[in-house]
């Protein structure tokens, strides 16, 4: 008999037969007064079935203040979308974005941190506040069922959002150079990382699934954190080139993104999410830039009651199904 007790519910997993591992993208060595340090390494965790049956791997990019655990399980202890993607035959690479999660942040090396992620912020984004939001498995206050599990892993964003986005782009590009062509699956404030990685490696990003991405374009988010380059805080390679964000905003109808031309993109939104109010505008913006973009409201696919984080909610296994179908029919079409 063991001398300890295993959890009877939260965090428990059924036995699985898969392959898994982790590695770091960490080639950015800088010198500080303390010596030499790796700056904002990217932590990558991967899992794959014993026999991979889908031609393209998936790269999962968490949202603002989040980490890989957003994909690995739900607040009530069920398997997350990372496992569900693996069960569907995909090799999956999930990342902790630079200065998030295991991709550690020290201000002397990475730069000043932003404000901590508050309970009030968690409540505003994730707790039921819109009529019809019925799938949350957490309450609305600390101590309520599930709320502590939801919010405890949420950390701060870097203070300089433009530099944060630049680091996302550089590290994800390096990951793609290592693993080859892939489909990006992003969430919320991780959405800009998808557009930036696509801009850097259009030949390796075969499609983007943007779940509730940050927006709309040119949003004023917080001091030092505006989306001044459209859907990102750091520059994208527009055609014709433009050096000034203010000029870009005034003339956006005249610009395209060659990296996005014809690229399959689906923007996924929960029918009871606060982001549902503007994600249609995001899709129109992407279409104007040249992407083959469409909006997927989960409610239109018979998946009802979702808020901002469908991968964490009660019907997460149902919510992933239309996404799997889109990837299989669109991104995998013609893939070797």
Buried (B, 14 or more C-beta within 10 A) or exposed (E): EEEEEEEEEEEEEEEEEBEEEEEBBBEBEEEEEEEEBBBBBBBBBBBBBEEBEBBBBBBBBBBBBBBBBBBBBBBBBBBBBBBBBBBBBBBBBBBBBBBBBBBBBBEEBBBEBBEEBEBEBBBEBBBBBBEBBBBBBBBEEEEEEBBBBBBEBBBBBBBBBBBBBBBBBBBBBBBBEEBEBBBBBBBBBBBBBBBBBBBBBBEBBBBBBBBBBBBBBBBEBEEBBBBBBBBBBBBBEBBEEBEEBEEBBEEBEEBBBEBBEEBBBBBBBBBBBBBBEBBBEBBBBBBBBBBBBBBBBBBEBEBBBBBBBBBBBBBBBBBBBBBBEBBBEBBBEEEE
